[in-house]
């Protein structure tokens, strides 16, 4: 699993915008500056869509001021069309960049893959918060129970920094 001071791992991430799918390299996205990545189990799922991501949308301004953050992104092991539609439904436009990791390449490189066959979701991601600063890991928090939002909540992250 990726850890403090590790470099941004290589991995293609996809984004659907302007009517086209764009493939982006994680190192280009997160290699310079400070970036908060919200790793979610699945788009349009009850916990991710009711609790986890909405809190980051609601606290966006505070989070951007938190440690001079350059961007907040969400990464989801799903196709770029679903991730884009979910971001629009969650009010992420202009706030949180929505990236799809369709085959889990970035997620695997981070060591954050998880299997949810038992609930019909297959290979996905653990629930996590990953902060890159200057191209290296500043902080990684993985939720011990992917069906809860506690350690990876935006409010907890802000409170733990003060």
C-alpha positions in Angstrom: 0.0 0.0 0.0 1.2 3.5 -0.8 2.6 5.4 2.2 3.9 8.7 3.3 6.6 10.2 1.0 5.9 7.7 -1.8 5.7 9.4 -5.3 2.4 9.7 -7.2 2.1 6.3 -8.8 1.5 6.1 -12.6 -2.0 5.3 -13.7 -4.4 6.4 -16.3 -7.5 8.2 -15.0 -10.4 9.1 -17.3 -12.7 12.0 -17.4 -15.8 12.6 -19.5 -16.2 16.2 -20.4 -17.1 18.3 -23.5 -18.7 15.2 -25.1 -15.4 13.2 -25.1 -13.5 10.9 -22.9 -10.1 12.2 -21.9 -7.3 9.9 -20.5 -5.0 11.7 -18.1 -1.9 10.5 -16.2 -2.1 10.6 -12.5 1.4 12.0 -12.3 0.4 15.0 -14.4 -2.7 15.6 -12.3 -1.2 15.3 -8.9 2.6 15.7 -9.4 2.8 19.4 -8.6 1.0 21.3 -5.8 -1.3 19.9 -3.1 -4.2 17.6 -4.0 -6.9 15.9 -2.0 -8.2 12.7 -3.5 -11.4 11.2 -2.2 -11.4 7.5 -3.0 -14.9 6.0 -3.1 -16.3 2.5 -3.3 -18.8 3.2 -6.0 -20.8 5.9 -7.8 -24.5 6.2 -7.0 -24.1 4.0 -3.9 -25.9 4.8 -0.6 -22.9 5.7 1.5 -20.7 7.3 -1.1 -23.6 9.4 -2.5 -25.4 10.3 0.7 -22.6 10.7 3.2 -19.1 10.7 1.9 -18.9 12.8 -1.3 -21.7 15.3 -0.4 -19.7 16.3 2.7 -16.7 17.2 0.5 -18.9 19.2 -1.8 -20.5 21.1 1.2 -17.1 21.8 2.8 -15.3 22.5 -0.5 -14.2 26.1 0.4 -12.9 25.1 3.8 -11.0 22.2 2.3 -9.5 24.4 -0.4 -8.1 26.7 2.3 -6.9 23.6 4.3 -3.2 23.4 3.7 -3.3 25.6 0.5 -5.0 22.9 -1.5 -4.9 23.2 -5.3 -7.6 20.6 -6.1 -10.0 18.1 -4.7 -10.8 15.1 -6.8 -12.7 11.9 -6.5 -11.5 8.6 -7.9 -13.9 5.8 -8.5 -13.4 2.4 -10.1 -16.1 2.8 -12.7 -16.5 4.0 -16.3 -16.1 7.7 -17.1 -19.7 8.2 -18.1 -21.1 6.9 -14.8 -18.6 8.9 -12.8 -19.4 12.1 -14.8 -23.1 11.7 -14.3 -22.7 11.0 -10.6 -20.5 14.1 -10.2 -23.2 16.2 -11.9 -25.9 14.7 -9.6 -23.7 15.4 -6.5 -23.1 19.1 -7.5 -19.4 18.6 -8.0 -19.1 20.7 -11.1 -16.6 23.5 -10.5 -15.6 22.0 -7.2 -14.5 18.4 -7.2 -12.9 16.9 -10.3 -14.4 13.4 -11.0 -12.0 10.8 -12.3 -12.8 7.3 -13.4 -10.4 4.4 -12.9 -12.2 2.0 -15.2 -9.9 -1.1 -14.7 -8.5 0.0 -11.4 -5.0 0.6 -12.6 -4.4 3.7 -10.4 -6.1 2.1 -7.5 -4.0 -1.1 -7.9 -0.8 1.0 -8.1 -1.8 2.6 -4.8 -2.5 -0.8 -3.2 -6.0 0.3 -2.5 -8.0 -2.2 -4.4 -10.8 -4.2 -2.7 -13.2 -6.9 -3.8 -16.9 -6.5 -3.1 -18.3 -9.6 -4.9 -20.4 -10.3 -1.8 -22.6 -7.3 -2.6 -22.4 -7.6 -6.4 -19.9 -4.8 -7.0 -16.8 -6.9 -8.0 -13.3 -5.2 -7.9 -13.5 -1.7 -6.6 -11.5 0.6 -4.3 -11.3 0.9 -0.5 -12.7 4.1 0.9 -9.8 6.5 1.4 -8.4 10.0 1.5 -5.1 10.5 -0.2 -3.2 13.8 -0.1 -0.3 14.5 -2.5 1.9 17.5 -2.0 4.8 18.2 -4.4 4.3 14.8 -6.1 4.6 12.7 -2.9 2.1 11.3 -0.4 1.6 13.7 2.5 -1.2 11.7 4.0 -3.2 8.5 3.5 -6.3 7.5 5.5 -8.1 4.3 4.7 -11.5 3.7 6.2 -11.4 0.5 8.3 -15.0 -0.3 7.4 -15.9 0.6 3.8 -19.6 0.8 4.8 -18.9 3.6 7.2 -17.6 7.2 6.8 -15.7 8.1 9.9 -11.9 8.3 9.4 -12.3 9.6 5.9 -14.9 12.3 6.5 -14.1 15.8 5.5 -14.9 17.1 9.0 -12.5 14.6 10.6 -9.7 15.5 8.1 -10.2 19.2 8.9 -10.4 18.6 12.7 -7.2 16.4 12.7 -5.2 19.2 11.1 -5.9 21.8 13.7 
